């Protein structure tokens, strides 16, 4: 199981979702992608996409307006 981190701080929609999708396409089932993001609409978009695609995710607010989304590829 591989793990990769994306720093998407300062990125606004739709780029965090596009970059998340592109990164996960290169990963294998069971791999973990850690995404750090500070735009709350991007968080909602990423979570909705994960739910639609069947990927498991965890969401943690690590600071004032900063989230860590941990996605495990299905």
PDB file of N, CA, C, O and CB in Angstrom:
ATOM      1  N   UNK A   1       0.848  -1.180   0.000  1.00  0.00           N
ATOM      2  CA  UNK A   1       0.000   0.000   0.000  1.00  0.00           C
ATOM      3  C   UNK A   1       0.891   1.240   0.000  1.00  0.00           C
ATOM      4  O   UNK A   1       1.714   1.424   0.897  1.00  0.00           O
ATOM      5  CB  UNK A   1      -0.964   0.000   1.225  1.00  0.00           C
ATOM      6  N   UNK A   2       0.723   2.068  -0.992  1.00  0.00           N
ATOM      7  CA  UNK A   2       1.487   3.306  -1.112  1.00  0.00           C
ATOM      8  C   UNK A   2       0.704   4.459  -0.493  1.00  0.00           C
ATOM      9  O   UNK A   2      -0.518   4.405  -0.363  1.00  0.00           O
ATOM     10  CB  UNK A   2       1.816   3.606  -2.592  1.00  0.00           C
ATOM     11  N   UNK A   3       1.437   5.498  -0.118  1.00  0.00           N
ATOM     12  CA  UNK A   3       0.808   6.691   0.434  1.00  0.00           C
ATOM     13  C   UNK A   3       1.439   7.906  -0.223  1.00  0.00           C
ATOM     14  O   UNK A   3       2.656   7.966  -0.402  1.00  0.00           O
ATOM     15  CB  UNK A   3       0.958   6.750   1.988  1.00  0.00           C
ATOM     16  N   UNK A   4       0.603   8.874  -0.582  1.00  0.00           N
ATOM     17  CA  UNK A   4       1.078  10.094  -1.217  1.00  0.00           C
ATOM     18  C   UNK A   4       0.334  11.270  -0.608  1.00  0.00           C
ATOM     19  O   UNK A   4      -0.800  11.125  -0.151  1.00  0.00           O
ATOM     20  CB  UNK A   4       0.882  10.045  -2.761  1.00  0.00           C
ATOM     21  N   UNK A   5       0.977  12.444  -0.601  1.00  0.00           N
ATOM     22  CA  UNK A   5       0.350  13.642  -0.046  1.00  0.00           C
ATOM     23  C   UNK A   5       0.298  14.736  -1.101  1.00  0.00           C
ATOM     24  O   UNK A   5       1.263  14.969  -1.830  1.00  0.00           O
ATOM     25  CB  UNK A   5       1.113  14.133   1.204  1.00  0.00           C
ATOM     26  N   UNK A   6      -0.853  15.404  -1.167  1.00  0.00           N
ATOM     27  CA  UNK A   6      -1.034  16.563  -2.036  1.00  0.00           C
ATOM     28  C   UNK A   6      -1.248  17.790  -1.168  1.00  0.00           C
ATOM     29  O   UNK A   6      -2.128  17.793  -0.307  1.00  0.00           O
ATOM     30  CB  UNK A   6      -2.227  16.357  -3.013  1.00  0.00           C
ATOM     31  N   UNK A   7      -0.463  18.824  -1.382  1.00  0.00           N
ATOM     32  CA  UNK A   7      -0.647  20.100  -0.692  1.00  0.00           C
ATOM     33  C   UNK A   7      -1.422  21.006  -1.638  1.00  0.00           C
ATOM     34  O   UNK A   7      -0.875  21.521  -2.613  1.00  0.00           O
ATOM     35  CB  UNK A   7       0.736  20.747  -0.269  1.00  0.00           C
ATOM     36  N   UNK A   8      -2.703  21.194  -1.339  1.00  0.00           N
ATOM     37  CA  UNK A   8      -3.557  22.013  -2.191  1.00  0.00           C
ATOM     38  C   UNK A   8      -3.969  23.304  -1.488  1.00  0.00           C
ATOM     39  O   UNK A   8      -4.988  23.904  -1.830  1.00  0.00           O
ATOM     40  CB  UNK A   8      -4.797  21.225  -2.610  1.00  0.00           C
ATOM     41  N   UNK A   9      -3.182  23.724  -0.515  1.00  0.00           N
ATOM     42  CA  UNK A   9      -3.467  24.976   0.188  1.00  0.00           C
ATOM     43  C   UNK A   9      -3.381  26.136  -0.796  1.00  0.00           C
ATOM     44  O   UNK A   9      -2.435  26.238  -1.577  1.00  0.00           O
ATOM     45  CB  UNK A   9      -2.483  25.187   1.374  1.00  0.00           C
ATOM     46  N   UNK A  10      -4.382  27.006  -0.745  1.00  0.00           N
ATOM     47  CA  UNK A  10      -4.418  28.157  -1.638  1.00  0.00           C
ATOM     48  C   UNK A  10      -5.068  27.881  -2.977  1.00  0.00           C
ATOM     49  O   UNK A  10      -5.297  28.813  -3.749  1.00  0.00           O
ATOM     50  CB  UNK A  10      -3.045  28.649  -1.863  1.00  0.00           C
ATOM     51  N   UNK A  11      -5.372  26.630  -3.274  1.00  0.00           N
ATOM     52  CA  UNK A  11      -6.016  26.260  -4.541  1.00  0.00           C
ATOM     53  C   UNK A  11      -7.530  26.412  -4.399  1.00  0.00           C
ATOM     54  O   UNK A  11      -8.095  26.066  -3.362  1.00  0.00           O
ATOM     55  CB  UNK A  11      -5.644  24.797  -4.954  1.00  0.00           C
ATOM     56  N   UNK A  12      -8.180  26.925  -5.429  1.00  0.00           N
ATOM     57  CA  UNK A  12      -9.636  27.087  -5.403  1.00  0.00           C
ATOM     58  C   UNK A  12     -10.277  26.203  -6.459  1.00  0.00           C
ATOM     59  O   UNK A  12      -9.618  25.730  -7.384  1.00  0.00           O
ATOM     60  CB  UNK A  12     -10.029  28.564  -5.627  1.00  0.00           C
ATOM     61  N   UNK A  13     -11.578  25.991  -6.300  1.00  0.00           N
ATOM     62  CA  UNK A  13     -12.338  25.129  -7.215  1.00  0.00           C
ATOM     63  C   UNK A  13     -12.184  25.604  -8.650  1.00  0.00           C
ATOM     64  O   UNK A  13     -12.118  26.803  -8.919  1.00  0.00           O
ATOM     65  CB  UNK A  13     -13.827  25.100  -6.826  1.00  0.00           C
ATOM     66  N   UNK A  14     -12.130  24.672  -9.539  1.00  0.00           N
ATOM     67  CA  UNK A  14     -12.300  23.227  -9.410  1.00  0.00           C
ATOM     68  C   UNK A  14     -10.973  22.466  -9.310  1.00  0.00           C
ATOM     69  O   UNK A  14     -10.969  21.236  -9.355  1.00  0.00           O
ATOM     70  CB  UNK A  14     -13.088  22.708 -10.583  1.00  0.00           C
ATOM     71  N   UNK A  15      -9.857  23.172  -9.176  1.00  0.00           N
ATOM     72  CA  UNK A  15      -8.537  22.540  -9.291  1.00  0.00           C
ATOM     73  C   UNK A  15      -8.233  21.479  -8.231  1.00  0.00           C
ATOM     74  O   UNK A  15      -7.639  20.458  -8.579  1.00  0.00           O
ATOM     75  CB  UNK A  15      -7.490  23.592  -9.224  1.00  0.00           C
ATOM     76  N   UNK A  16      -8.604  21.658  -6.955  1.00  0.00           N
ATOM     77  CA  UNK A  16      -8.324  20.578  -5.995  1.00  0.00           C
ATOM     78  C   UNK A  16      -8.987  19.255  -6.375  1.00  0.00           C
ATOM     79  O   UNK A  16      -8.374  18.198  -6.229  1.00  0.00           O
ATOM     80  CB  UNK A  16      -8.786  20.989  -4.612  1.00  0.00           C
ATOM     81  N   UNK A  17     -10.215  19.296  -6.853  1.00  0.00           N
ATOM     82  CA  UNK A  17     -10.883  18.062  -7.262  1.00  0.00           C
ATOM     83  C   UNK A  17     -10.197  17.465  -8.483  1.00  0.00           C
ATOM     84  O   UNK A  17      -9.970  16.256  -8.526  1.00  0.00           O
ATOM     85  CB  UNK A  17     -12.370  18.323  -7.560  1.00  0.00           C
ATOM     86  N   UNK A  18      -9.864  18.281  -9.474  1.00  0.00           N
ATOM     87  CA  UNK A  18      -9.190  17.778 -10.678  1.00  0.00           C
ATOM     88  C   UNK A  18      -7.859  17.117 -10.321  1.00  0.00           C
ATOM     89  O   UNK A  18      -7.539  16.042 -10.830  1.00  0.00           O
ATOM     90  CB  UNK A  18      -8.958  18.923 -11.687  1.00  0.00           C
ATOM     91  N   UNK A  19      -7.086  17.761  -9.448  1.00  0.00           N
ATOM     92  CA  UNK A  19      -5.783  17.214  -9.059  1.00  0.00           C
ATOM     93  C   UNK A  19      -5.944  15.933  -8.244  1.00  0.00           C
ATOM     94  O   UNK A  19      -5.145  15.006  -8.373  1.00  0.00           O
ATOM     95  CB  UNK A  19      -4.987  18.251  -8.254  1.00  0.00           C
ATOM     96  N   UNK A  20      -6.976  15.886  -7.409  1.00  0.00           N
ATOM     97  CA  UNK A  20      -7.268  14.674  -6.637  1.00  0.00           C
ATOM     98  C   UNK A  20      -7.618  13.526  -7.571  1.00  0.00           C
ATOM     99  O   UNK A  20      -7.097  12.421  -7.423  1.00  0.00           O
ATOM    100  CB  UNK A  20      -8.421  14.922  -5.642  1.00  0.00           C
ATOM    101  N   UNK A  21      -8.494  13.784  -8.530  1.00  0.00           N
ATOM    102  CA  UNK A  21      -8.895  12.751  -9.491  1.00  0.00           C
ATOM    103  C   UNK A  21      -7.692  12.246 -10.278  1.00  0.00           C
ATOM    104  O   UNK A  21      -7.519  11.038 -10.441  1.00  0.00           O
ATOM    105  CB  UNK A  21      -9.964  13.296 -10.454  1.00  0.00           C
ATOM    106  N   UNK A  22      -6.868  13.156 -10.763  1.00  0.00           N
ATOM    107  CA  UNK A  22      -5.701  12.771 -11.567  1.00  0.00           C
ATOM    108  C   UNK A  22      -4.724  11.933 -10.746  1.00  0.00           C
ATOM    109  O   UNK A  22      -4.170  10.954 -11.247  1.00  0.00           O
ATOM    110  CB  UNK A  22      -4.990  14.023 -12.116  1.00  0.00           C
ATOM    111  N   UNK A  23      -4.515  12.310  -9.502  1.00  0.00           N
ATOM    112  CA  UNK A  23      -3.580  11.571  -8.648  1.00  0.00           C
ATOM    113  C   UNK A  23      -4.107  10.172  -8.349  1.00  0.00           C
ATOM    114  O   UNK A  23      -3.355   9.199  -8.411  1.00  0.00           O
ATOM    115  CB  UNK A  23      -3.330  12.333  -7.335  1.00  0.00           C
ATOM    116  N   UNK A  24      -5.390  10.064  -8.026  1.00  0.00           N
ATOM    117  CA  UNK A  24      -5.961   8.755  -7.705  1.00  0.00           C
ATOM    118  C   UNK A  24      -5.972   7.825  -8.914  1.00  0.00           C
ATOM    119  O   UNK A  24      -5.873   6.609  -8.755  1.00  0.00           O
ATOM    120  CB  UNK A  24      -7.375   8.918  -7.170  1.00  0.00           C
ATOM    121  N   UNK A  25      -6.090   8.378 -10.118  1.00  0.00           N
ATOM    122  CA  UNK A  25      -6.051   7.546 -11.327  1.00  0.00           C
ATOM    123  C   UNK A  25      -4.721   6.811 -11.446  1.00  0.00           C
ATOM    124  O   UNK A  25      -4.668   5.717 -12.006  1.00  0.00           O
ATOM    125  CB  UNK A  25      -6.287   8.405 -12.578  1.00  0.00           C
ATOM    126  N   UNK A  26      -3.650   7.400 -10.925  1.00  0.00           N
ATOM    127  CA  UNK A  26      -2.314   6.816 -11.012  1.00  0.00           C
ATOM    128  C   UNK A  26      -2.029   5.827  -9.877  1.00  0.00           C
ATOM    129  O   UNK A  26      -0.995   5.158  -9.877  1.00  0.00           O
ATOM    130  CB  UNK A  26      -1.273   7.917 -11.003  1.00  0.00           C
ATOM    131  N   UNK A  27      -2.948   5.737  -8.911  1.00  0.00           N
ATOM    132  CA  UNK A  27      -2.723   4.909  -7.726  1.00  0.00           C
ATOM    133  C   UNK A  27      -3.461   3.581  -7.839  1.00  0.00           C
ATOM    134  O   UNK A  27      -4.378   3.434  -8.647  1.00  0.00           O
ATOM    135  CB  UNK A  27      -3.168   5.651  -6.463  1.00  0.00           C
ATOM    136  N   UNK A  28      -3.053   2.625  -7.027  1.00  0.00           N
ATOM    137  CA  UNK A  28      -3.668   1.298  -7.007  1.00  0.00           C
ATOM    138  C   UNK A  28      -4.708   1.202  -5.900  1.00  0.00           C
ATOM    139  O   UNK A  28      -4.717   2.004  -4.967  1.00  0.00           O
ATOM    140  CB  UNK A  28      -2.600   0.212  -6.823  1.00  0.00           C
ATOM    141  N   UNK A  29      -5.576   0.218  -6.017  1.00  0.00           N
ATOM    142  CA  UNK A  29      -6.580  -0.046  -4.990  1.00  0.00           C
ATOM    143  C   UNK A  29      -5.895  -0.258  -3.641  1.00  0.00           C
ATOM    144  O   UNK A  29      -4.916  -0.998  -3.540  1.00  0.00           O
ATOM    145  CB  UNK A  29      -7.440  -1.281  -5.365  1.00  0.00           C
ATOM    146  N   UNK A  30      -6.417   0.396  -2.614  1.00  0.00           N
ATOM    147  CA  UNK A  30      -5.840   0.292  -1.278  1.00  0.00           C
ATOM    148  C   UNK A  30      -4.813   1.359  -0.960  1.00  0.00           C
ATOM    149  O   UNK A  30      -4.466   1.549   0.206  1.00  0.00           O
ATOM    150  CB  UNK A  30      -5.218  -1.035  -1.112  1.00  0.00           C
ATOM    151  N   UNK A  31      -4.312   2.070  -1.986  1.00  0.00           N
ATOM    152  CA  UNK A  31      -3.366   3.157  -1.752  1.00  0.00           C
ATOM    153  C   UNK A  31      -4.078   4.317  -1.061  1.00  0.00           C
ATOM    154  O   UNK A  31      -5.295   4.469  -1.169  1.00  0.00           O
ATOM    155  CB  UNK A  31      -2.722   3.625  -3.083  1.00  0.00           C
ATOM    156  N   UNK A  32      -3.302   5.128  -0.352  1.00  0.00           N
ATOM    157  CA  UNK A  32      -3.854   6.225   0.436  1.00  0.00           C
ATOM    158  C   UNK A  32      -3.334   7.555  -0.099  1.00  0.00           C
ATOM    159  O   UNK A  32      -2.139   7.720  -0.343  1.00  0.00           O
ATOM    160  CB  UNK A  32      -3.495   6.062   1.934  1.00  0.00           C
ATOM    161  N   UNK A  33      -4.259   8.502  -0.277  1.00  0.00           N
ATOM    162  CA  UNK A  33      -3.920   9.853  -0.711  1.00  0.00           C
ATOM    163  C   UNK A  33      -4.312  10.818   0.400  1.00  0.00           C
ATOM    164  O   UNK A  33      -5.472  10.869   0.809  1.00  0.00           O
ATOM    165  CB  UNK A  33      -4.633  10.219  -2.057  1.00  0.00           C
ATOM    166  N   UNK A  34      -3.336  11.581   0.885  1.00  0.00           N
ATOM    167  CA  UNK A  34      -3.572  12.604   1.903  1.00  0.00           C
ATOM    168  C   UNK A  34      -3.637  13.951   1.197  1.00  0.00           C
ATOM    169  O   UNK A  34      -2.723  14.317   0.460  1.00  0.00           O
ATOM    170  CB  UNK A  34      -2.451  12.592   3.008  1.00  0.00           C
ATOM    171  N   UNK A  35      -4.713  14.680   1.424  1.00  0.00           N
ATOM    172  CA  UNK A  35      -4.903  15.965   0.758  1.00  0.00           C
ATOM    173  C   UNK A  35      -5.065  17.045   1.813  1.00  0.00           C
ATOM    174  O   UNK A  35      -5.935  16.952   2.679  1.00  0.00           O
ATOM    175  CB  UNK A  35      -6.133  15.931  -0.192  1.00  0.00           C
ATOM    176  N   UNK A  36      -4.231  18.063   1.740  1.00  0.00           N
ATOM    177  CA  UNK A  36      -4.362  19.213   2.627  1.00  0.00           C
ATOM    178  C   UNK A  36      -4.978  20.343   1.809  1.00  0.00           C
ATOM    179  O   UNK A  36      -4.443  20.737   0.772  1.00  0.00           O
ATOM    180  CB  UNK A  36      -2.972  19.636   3.247  1.00  0.00           C
ATOM    181  N   UNK A  37      -6.106  20.859   2.287  1.00  0.00           N
ATOM    182  CA  UNK A  37      -6.868  21.845   1.518  1.00  0.00           C
ATOM    183  C   UNK A  37      -7.459  22.882   2.471  1.00  0.00           C
ATOM    184  O   UNK A  37      -7.775  22.573   3.620  1.00  0.00           O
ATOM    185  CB  UNK A  37      -7.993  21.157   0.686  1.00  0.00           C
ATOM    186  N   UNK A  38      -7.605  24.123   1.978  1.00  0.00           N
ATOM    187  CA  UNK A  38      -8.131  25.191   2.831  1.00  0.00           C
ATOM    188  C   UNK A  38      -9.327  25.918   2.218  1.00  0.00           C
ATOM    189  O   UNK A  38      -9.693  27.000   2.677  1.00  0.00           O
ATOM    190  CB  UNK A  38      -7.040  26.188   3.126  1.00  0.00           C
ATOM    191  N   UNK A  39      -9.924  25.347   1.210  1.00  0.00           N
ATOM    192  CA  UNK A  39     -11.095  25.955   0.567  1.00  0.00           C
ATOM    193  C   UNK A  39     -12.273  25.022   0.812  1.00  0.00           C
ATOM    194  O   UNK A  39     -12.321  23.922   0.261  1.00  0.00           O
ATOM    195  CB  UNK A  39     -10.861  26.197  -0.985  1.00  0.00           C
ATOM    196  N   UNK A  40     -13.236  25.461   1.649  1.00  0.00           N
ATOM    197  CA  UNK A  40     -14.266  24.529   2.112  1.00  0.00           C
ATOM    198  C   UNK A  40     -15.146  23.975   0.999  1.00  0.00           C
ATOM    199  O   UNK A  40     -15.632  22.850   1.123  1.00  0.00           O
ATOM    200  CB  UNK A  40     -15.129  25.204   3.124  1.00  0.00           C
ATOM    201  N   UNK A  41     -15.369  24.705  -0.065  1.00  0.00           N
ATOM    202  CA  UNK A  41     -16.144  24.153  -1.182  1.00  0.00           C
ATOM    203  C   UNK A  41     -15.383  23.005  -1.839  1.00  0.00           C
ATOM    204  O   UNK A  41     -15.989  22.034  -2.291  1.00  0.00           O
ATOM    205  CB  UNK A  41     -16.461  25.252  -2.226  1.00  0.00           C
ATOM    206  N   UNK A  42     -14.081  23.113  -1.890  1.00  0.00           N
ATOM    207  CA  UNK A  42     -13.266  22.021  -2.433  1.00  0.00           C
ATOM    208  C   UNK A  42     -13.391  20.776  -1.568  1.00  0.00           C
ATOM    209  O   UNK A  42     -13.463  19.661  -2.085  1.00  0.00           O
ATOM    210  CB  UNK A  42     -11.791  22.445  -2.540  1.00  0.00           C
ATOM    211  N   UNK A  43     -13.416  20.961  -0.258  1.00  0.00           N
ATOM    212  CA  UNK A  43     -13.588  19.826   0.652  1.00  0.00           C
ATOM    213  C   UNK A  43     -14.905  19.128   0.349  1.00  0.00           C
ATOM    214  O   UNK A  43     -14.947  17.904   0.223  1.00  0.00           O
ATOM    215  CB  UNK A  43     -13.545  20.287   2.135  1.00  0.00           C
ATOM    216  N   UNK A  44     -15.979  19.900   0.230  1.00  0.00           N
ATOM    217  CA  UNK A  44     -17.294  19.316  -0.071  1.00  0.00           C
ATOM    218  C   UNK A  44     -17.283  18.586  -1.407  1.00  0.00           C
ATOM    219  O   UNK A  44     -17.836  17.492  -1.523  1.00  0.00           O
ATOM    220  CB  UNK A  44     -18.373  20.405  -0.084  1.00  0.00           C
ATOM    221  N   UNK A  45     -16.658  19.184  -2.412  1.00  0.00           N
ATOM    222  CA  UNK A  45     -16.603  18.552  -3.736  1.00  0.00           C
ATOM    223  C   UNK A  45     -15.819  17.241  -3.699  1.00  0.00           C
ATOM    224  O   UNK A  45     -16.240  16.251  -4.298  1.00  0.00           O
ATOM    225  CB  UNK A  45     -15.971  19.509  -4.754  1.00  0.00           C
ATOM    226  N   UNK A  46     -14.700  17.228  -3.011  1.00  0.00           N
ATOM    227  CA  UNK A  46     -13.868  16.021  -2.923  1.00  0.00           C
ATOM    228  C   UNK A  46     -14.621  14.915  -2.187  1.00  0.00           C
ATOM    229  O   UNK A  46     -14.607  13.761  -2.614  1.00  0.00           O
ATOM    230  CB  UNK A  46     -12.527  16.328  -2.207  1.00  0.00           C
ATOM    231  N   UNK A  47     -15.275  15.267  -1.082  1.00  0.00           N
ATOM    232  CA  UNK A  47     -16.031  14.271  -0.314  1.00  0.00           C
ATOM    233  C   UNK A  47     -17.174  13.698  -1.144  1.00  0.00           C
ATOM    234  O   UNK A  47     -17.379  12.485  -1.161  1.00  0.00           O
ATOM    235  CB  UNK A  47     -16.580  14.893   0.983  1.00  0.00           C
ATOM    236  N   UNK A  48     -17.917  14.558  -1.828  1.00  0.00           N
ATOM    237  CA  UNK A  48     -19.036  14.089  -2.662  1.00  0.00           C
ATOM    238  C   UNK A  48     -18.520  13.155  -3.748  1.00  0.00           C
ATOM    239  O   UNK A  48     -19.115  12.108  -4.004  1.00  0.00           O
ATOM    240  CB  UNK A  48     -19.793  15.286  -3.298  1.00  0.00           C
ATOM    241  N   UNK A  49     -17.418  13.531  -4.387  1.00  0.00           N
ATOM    242  CA  UNK A  49     -16.841  12.697  -5.443  1.00  0.00           C
ATOM    243  C   UNK A  49     -16.409  11.345  -4.883  1.00  0.00           C
ATOM    244  O   UNK A  49     -16.648  10.311  -5.508  1.00  0.00           O
ATOM    245  CB  UNK A  49     -15.642  13.410  -6.102  1.00  0.00           C
ATOM    246  N   UNK A  50     -15.771  11.342  -3.703  1.00  0.00           N
ATOM    247  CA  UNK A  50     -15.361  10.076  -3.069  1.00  0.00           C
ATOM    248  C   UNK A  50     -16.571   9.188  -2.820  1.00  0.00           C
ATOM    249  O   UNK A  50     -16.531   7.990  -3.098  1.00  0.00           O
ATOM    250  CB  UNK A  50     -14.618  10.344  -1.738  1.00  0.00           C
ATOM    251  N   UNK A  51     -17.633   9.763  -2.305  1.00  0.00           N
ATOM    252  CA  UNK A  51     -18.851   8.990  -2.051  1.00  0.00           C
ATOM    253  C   UNK A  51     -19.415   8.428  -3.349  1.00  0.00           C
ATOM    254  O   UNK A  51     -19.816   7.265  -3.402  1.00  0.00           O
ATOM    255  CB  UNK A  51     -19.906   9.860  -1.351  1.00  0.00           C
ATOM    256  N   UNK A  52     -19.446   9.247  -4.394  1.00  0.00           N
ATOM    257  CA  UNK A  52     -19.966   8.798  -5.696  1.00  0.00           C
ATOM    258  C   UNK A  52     -19.119   7.678  -6.291  1.00  0.00           C
ATOM    259  O   UNK A  52     -19.648   6.779  -6.944  1.00  0.00           O
ATOM    260  CB  UNK A  52     -20.024   9.972  -6.675  1.00  0.00           C
ATOM    261  N   UNK A  53     -17.802   7.727  -6.067  1.00  0.00           N
ATOM    262  CA  UNK A  53     -16.879   6.751  -6.646  1.00  0.00           C
ATOM    263  C   UNK A  53     -16.664   5.529  -5.753  1.00  0.00           C
ATOM    264  O   UNK A  53     -16.098   4.529  -6.195  1.00  0.00           O
ATOM    265  CB  UNK A  53     -15.551   7.409  -6.922  1.00  0.00           C
ATOM    266  N   UNK A  54     -17.111   5.607  -4.511  1.00  0.00           N
ATOM    267  CA  UNK A  54     -16.960   4.479  -3.597  1.00  0.00           C
ATOM    268  C   UNK A  54     -15.635   4.421  -2.855  1.00  0.00           C
ATOM    269  O   UNK A  54     -15.295   3.393  -2.270  1.00  0.00           O
ATOM    270  CB  UNK A  54     -17.134   3.229  -4.345  1.00  0.00           C
ATOM    271  N   UNK A  55     -14.878   5.525  -2.874  1.00  0.00           N
ATOM    272  CA  UNK A  55     -13.618   5.576  -2.129  1.00  0.00           C
ATOM    273  C   UNK A  55     -13.918   5.873  -0.656  1.00  0.00           C
ATOM    274  O   UNK A  55     -14.821   6.651  -0.348  1.00  0.00           O
ATOM    275  CB  UNK A  55     -12.655   6.655  -2.729  1.00  0.00           C
ATOM    276  N   UNK A  56     -13.164   5.258   0.240  1.00  0.00           N
ATOM    277  CA  UNK A  56     -13.279   5.576   1.662  1.00  0.00           C
ATOM    278  C   UNK A  56     -12.497   6.848   1.940  1.00  0.00           C
ATOM    279  O   UNK A  56     -11.463   7.099   1.320  1.00  0.00           O
ATOM    280  CB  UNK A  56     -12.765   4.402   2.551  1.00  0.00           C
ATOM    281  N   UNK A  57     -12.994   7.652   2.877  1.00  0.00           N
ATOM    282  CA  UNK A  57     -12.286   8.880   3.231  1.00  0.00           C
ATOM    283  C   UNK A  57     -12.486   9.196   4.705  1.00  0.00           C
ATOM    284  O   UNK A  57     -13.449   8.755   5.333  1.00  0.00           O
ATOM    285  CB  UNK A  57     -12.765  10.056   2.362  1.00  0.00           C
ATOM    286  N   UNK A  58     -11.564   9.961   5.231  1.00  0.00           N
ATOM    287  CA  UNK A  58     -11.660  10.528   6.573  1.00  0.00           C
ATOM    288  C   UNK A  58     -11.370  12.012   6.440  1.00  0.00           C
ATOM    289  O   UNK A  58     -10.551  12.422   5.619  1.00  0.00           O
ATOM    290  CB  UNK A  58     -10.666   9.830   7.586  1.00  0.00           C
ATOM    291  N   UNK A  59     -12.045  12.813   7.250  1.00  0.00           N
ATOM    292  CA  UNK A  59     -11.882  14.260   7.209  1.00  0.00           C
ATOM    293  C   UNK A  59     -11.509  14.757   8.594  1.00  0.00           C
ATOM    294  O   UNK A  59     -12.197  14.468   9.573  1.00  0.00           O
ATOM    295  CB  UNK A  59     -13.171  14.954   6.704  1.00  0.00           C
ATOM    296  N   UNK A  60     -10.414  15.506   8.674  1.00  0.00           N
ATOM    297  CA  UNK A  60      -9.971  16.099   9.934  1.00  0.00           C
ATOM    298  C   UNK A  60      -9.662  17.568   9.697  1.00  0.00           C
ATOM    299  O   UNK A  60      -8.972  17.920   8.740  1.00  0.00           O
ATOM    300  CB  UNK A  60      -8.726  15.354  10.506  1.00  0.00           C
ATOM    301  N   UNK A  61     -10.180  18.429  10.581  1.00  0.00           N
ATOM    302  CA  UNK A  61      -9.807  19.838  10.519  1.00  0.00           C
ATOM    303  C   UNK A  61      -8.540  19.989  11.350  1.00  0.00           C
ATOM    304  O   UNK A  61      -8.559  19.800  12.566  1.00  0.00           O
ATOM    305  CB  UNK A  61     -10.968  20.784  11.043  1.00  0.00           C
ATOM    306  N   UNK A  62      -7.442  20.329  10.688  1.00  0.00           N
ATOM    307  CA  UNK A  62      -6.143  20.376  11.355  1.00  0.00           C
ATOM    308  C   UNK A  62      -5.794  21.766  11.869  1.00  0.00           C
ATOM    309  O   UNK A  62      -4.853  21.927  12.645  1.00  0.00           O
ATOM    310  CB  UNK A  62      -5.068  19.904  10.415  1.00  0.00           C
ATOM    311  N   UNK A  63      -6.540  22.751  11.442  1.00  0.00           N
ATOM    312  CA  UNK A  63      -6.297  24.117  11.870  1.00  0.00           C
ATOM    313  C   UNK A  63      -7.474  24.972  11.466  1.00  0.00           C
ATOM    314  O   UNK A  63      -8.449  24.477  10.901  1.00  0.00           O
ATOM    315  CB  UNK A  63      -4.988  24.668  11.273  1.00  0.00           C
ATOM    316  N   UNK A  64      -7.385  26.238  11.751  1.00  0.00           N
ATOM    317  CA  UNK A  64      -8.450  27.168  11.405  1.00  0.00           C
ATOM    318  C   UNK A  64      -8.637  27.195   9.891  1.00  0.00           C
ATOM    319  O   UNK A  64      -7.872  27.839   9.174  1.00  0.00           O
ATOM    320  CB  UNK A  64      -8.138  28.583  11.941  1.00  0.00           C
ATOM    321  N   UNK A  65      -9.668  26.485   9.410  1.00  0.00           N
ATOM    322  CA  UNK A  65      -9.968  26.478   7.986  1.00  0.00           C
ATOM    323  C   UNK A  65      -9.043  25.623   7.143  1.00  0.00           C
ATOM    324  O   UNK A  65      -8.971  25.808   5.928  1.00  0.00           O
ATOM    325  CB  UNK A  65      -9.931  27.852   7.481  1.00  0.00           C
ATOM    326  N   UNK A  66      -8.336  24.692   7.759  1.00  0.00           N
ATOM    327  CA  UNK A  66      -7.459  23.777   7.020  1.00  0.00           C
ATOM    328  C   UNK A  66      -7.907  22.352   7.318  1.00  0.00           C
ATOM    329  O   UNK A  66      -8.056  21.964   8.477  1.00  0.00           O
ATOM    330  CB  UNK A  66      -5.947  23.986   7.406  1.00  0.00           C
ATOM    331  N   UNK A  67      -8.118  21.584   6.265  1.00  0.00           N
ATOM    332  CA  UNK A  67      -8.588  20.213   6.408  1.00  0.00           C
ATOM    333  C   UNK A  67      -7.588  19.238   5.815  1.00  0.00           C
ATOM    334  O   UNK A  67      -6.882  19.543   4.854  1.00  0.00           O
ATOM    335  CB  UNK A  67      -9.951  20.040   5.744  1.00  0.00           C
ATOM    336  N   UNK A  68      -7.547  18.059   6.413  1.00  0.00           N
ATOM    337  CA  UNK A  68      -6.793  16.940   5.874  1.00  0.00           C
ATOM    338  C   UNK A  68      -7.812  15.879   5.477  1.00  0.00           C
ATOM    339  O   UNK A  68      -8.521  15.334   6.323  1.00  0.00           O
ATOM    340  CB  UNK A  68      -5.740  16.384   6.912  1.00  0.00           C
ATOM    341  N   UNK A  69      -7.876  15.594   4.184  1.00  0.00           N
ATOM    342  CA  UNK A  69      -8.762  14.558   3.671  1.00  0.00           C
ATOM    343  C   UNK A  69      -7.881  13.354   3.352  1.00  0.00           C
ATOM    344  O   UNK A  69      -6.949  13.449   2.553  1.00  0.00           O
ATOM    345  CB  UNK A  69      -9.573  15.048   2.398  1.00  0.00           C
ATOM    346  N   UNK A  70      -8.182  12.233   3.980  1.00  0.00           N
ATOM    347  CA  UNK A  70      -7.445  10.993   3.759  1.00  0.00           C
ATOM    348  C   UNK A  70      -8.335  10.066   2.948  1.00  0.00           C
ATOM    349  O   UNK A  70      -9.385   9.632   3.421  1.00  0.00           O
ATOM    350  CB  UNK A  70      -7.012  10.328   5.114  1.00  0.00           C
ATOM    351  N   UNK A  71      -7.914   9.764   1.729  1.00  0.00           N
ATOM    352  CA  UNK A  71      -8.705   8.932   0.821  1.00  0.00           C
ATOM    353  C   UNK A  71      -7.990   7.602   0.621  1.00  0.00           C
ATOM    354  O   UNK A  71      -6.795   7.560   0.326  1.00  0.00           O
ATOM    355  CB  UNK A  71      -8.935   9.648  -0.547  1.00  0.00           C
ATOM    356  N   UNK A  72      -8.737   6.524   0.786  1.00  0.00           N
ATOM    357  CA  UNK A  72      -8.240   5.193   0.454  1.00  0.00           C
ATOM    358  C   UNK A  72      -8.935   4.765  -0.829  1.00  0.00           C
ATOM    359  O   UNK A  72     -10.159   4.641  -0.875  1.00  0.00           O
ATOM    360  CB  UNK A  72      -8.494   4.163   1.621  1.00  0.00           C
ATOM    361  N   UNK A  73      -8.136   4.540  -1.874  1.00  0.00           N
ATOM    362  CA  UNK A  73      -8.714   4.192  -3.172  1.00  0.00           C
ATOM    363  C   UNK A  73      -9.379   2.824  -3.112  1.00  0.00           C
ATOM    364  O   UNK A  73      -8.833   1.875  -2.551  1.00  0.00           O
ATOM    365  CB  UNK A  73      -7.636   4.210  -4.268  1.00  0.00           C
ATOM    366  N   UNK A  74     -10.573   2.743  -3.703  1.00  0.00           N
ATOM    367  CA  UNK A  74     -11.304   1.460  -3.695  1.00  0.00           C
ATOM    368  C   UNK A  74     -10.657   0.463  -4.618  1.00  0.00           C
ATOM    369  O   UNK A  74     -11.133  -0.665  -4.739  1.00  0.00           O
ATOM    370  CB  UNK A  74     -12.764   1.661  -4.100  1.00  0.00           C
TER     371      UNK A  74
END
